[in-house]
Amino acid sequence: MPERLQVKNKNPAPVQITAEQILREAHDRRLEPAHSIPKQKITDLEELSEFRQRKRKEFEDNIRKNRLNISNWLKYAAWEDSQMESQRARSVYERALDVEWRNIAIWLRYVETEMKNRNVNHARNILDRATTLLPRVDQFWYKYTYMEETLGDVPKARNVFERWMKWEPEESAWQAYIKMELRYNEHDRARSIYERFVSIHPEPKNWIKWAKFEEEHNNLEKCREIYTEAVQYLGDEKMDQKVLVAFAKFEIKLKEFDRARVIFKYGLDRLPKSKSESLYNQYTNFEKQYGDKEGIENVVVGKRRVQYEEEIESNPKNYDIWFDYAKLEESVGDPTRVREIYERAISQVPPAQEKRYWRRYIYLWINYALYEELETEDVNRTREIYKECIKLIPHKIFTFAKIWLLYAQFEIRQLDVHAARKILGTAIGMCPKDKLFKGYIELEMQLREFDRCRTIYTKYLEYNQANCAGWIKFAELEKLLKEEDRCRAIFELAISQPTLDMPELLWKAYIDFEIGEEEYERTRELYLRLLERTAHVKVYISFAQFELSIPYEEGSDEGVKRTRKIFTDAYDSMKQKELKEERVLLLEAWNDFEDNYGSNETRDVVKKKMPKVVKKRRRAEDSTEDNIIWEEYFDYIFPDDDVQSGNLKLLAMAQAWEKMKAQAASSGADKNNDEDDDEEDEEENEEEKEDEE
């Protein structure tokens, strides 16, 4: 390759040029032709004839090449028209129509050419042919009627419209016909056209247009007839809220408020909720402006009904919506609607036999029964509701004590005690629960049937022997009846049970009973028996407080001695079991006791036993071998623990050494003093080691 053709710099140019930019520059810089086409000037008829012949030949050649290219025909006809050759132009249009008579552009250009040349009859003939051949093309009819009206021949324009209307065109054609008649104040003709119009296009908007036309011309009775006829014609299936809203607004303008209210209610009763939103909003505004308090409340209630129905339709198992819906209907006070809502609600049975699904559902039955009992006072219907509810609940899987108790209480209110006992007896036999036993016992207590209460308590404790609350209540019943021996026997039987859910409450109740009976020896024996089972610090403290509360003879310190002995025994027991926190609680109680009843010597004894709190560190439970986490905690060091006495001394030594080191660093003493201090420290350390040994 020659050197001059080699590219020396292959780096990209600083400014990149796109293909679009190149093409734009080429277009802008295109060269003008070297010579312009000369303009031909025609000077005589012979040259003109030659020019026309040449142009016609070109047009004919183009047409022969492609007869279906309509633009060639239109250009040919337009050129002939520009040469004032109307006959030739008309001939070209006719030839074009022979090729493609369905082409709308040919007809329109043909008509416009004839109208431009003021050939009215020819234009009329062409439009007549076009509307006959293509009656569904509205452009021809519009141009035909416009031409006749422009010429001032209204009857002919009307005839054209009548021909057009026989084909039942779109709504715009009818509106054009009506507007033409109104331009010439032919109101009766326009009214008749409207009547034919709505019979062919009975859409709601067309009825409204007709009614507004009559309203504008102050024909109010006819307007009301139109609205009424529209409502009857459309019926419930094709009814539109727009017609009813327009009808109601018309009546409001005439101050016929009762008629308007009837129209609103008619529509709301028949239209579905999804198709009556606008109607309902208009009704709400109407009642706010012209209605009374009752009417406004009805509107609000109706609106809430619509909302609740929509929510229920989306989720019929949403029981909270049913509660609100029923409460709304109860506020209105129509028992029929309330019962309908409750019946619909209770028919929505939970999908699974699991109690968590039934918790809200069961309250629908309860509210239904209470409504029938308290509001409508229908006793038989209330009883049937309770019976059906009990039949529906799967008692072998789960039950609801509330419904059984409410049913029994209802029968009590009806003075039928036997039925109430039968209901609760059935409940206990079918599905025993603590709440059922308690409710049954409470009922018999109110009736003062104590023997029945004893029987039920017996069944209750046979059902659940570990229930301390049941044992305590049974004993309280016997205590109430002054049966101390029975009460004591019940307590003895209770504490002898192998398993109890809250034994501390049972023992406390037993002890309180004996204290209340002033049986101090029995109480002391109970405390000792309890301590054999559990040596809890609170039991010791309670035992000590009991000994202090016993009324001894004046001047006797027997209670103080017994109490101090209890504290001493308790401390020794807990020390032996190495219970640190319990010993702290005990020492605090013991210290309070000595402050009130002890001497200086006994107080010093207790204070010497008080532990010292130290902060320690230990490995956390959630730590791992890779990630060891340390946590701080507080520990108690008791002076009388032999194992921990050495730890106390070591701790004191460490504190003294830290204190000494801080003083030495701050004072900046000389070496000699430091050496003396070191010797003293060594002597002290040796003395402390000897003490430890």
Secondary structure, DSSP 8 states (H G I E B T S, - for coil): --GGGS-S--S--SS---HHHHHHHHHHT----SS--------SHHHHHHHHHHHHHHHHHHHHH-TT-HHHHHHHHHHHHHTT-HHHHHHHHHHHHHH-TT-HHHHHHHHHHHHHTT-HHHHHHHHHHHHHH-TT-HHHHHHHHHHHHHTT-HHHHHHHHHHHHTT---HHHHHHHHHHHHHTT-HHHHHHHHHHHHHHS--HHHHHHHHHHHHHTT-HHHHHHHHHHHHHHHHHHH--HHHHHHHHHHHHHTT-HHHHHHHHHHHHHHS-GGG-HHHHHHHHHHHHHH--HHHHHHHHHHHHHHHHHHHHHH-TT-HHHHHHHHHHHHHHT-HHHHHHHHHHHHTS--SSS-HHHHTTHHHHHHHHHHHHHHTS--HHHHHHHHHHHHHHS-TTT---HHHHHHHHHHHHHTT-HHHHHHHHHHHHHHS--HHHHHHHHHHHHHTT-HHHHHHHHHHHHHH-TT-HHHHHHHHHHHHHTT-HHHHHHHHHHHHT-S--S-HHHHHHHHHHHHHHTT-HHHHHHHHHHHHHH---HHHHHHHHHHHHHS---TT--HHHHHHHHHHHHHHHHHHHTT-HHHHHHHHHHHHHHHHHH--HHHHHHHHHH--EEEEEEEE-TT--SSS--EEEEEEEE-TT-HHHHHHHHHHHHHHHHHHHHHHHHHHT--HHHHHHHHHHHHHHHHHHHHHH-
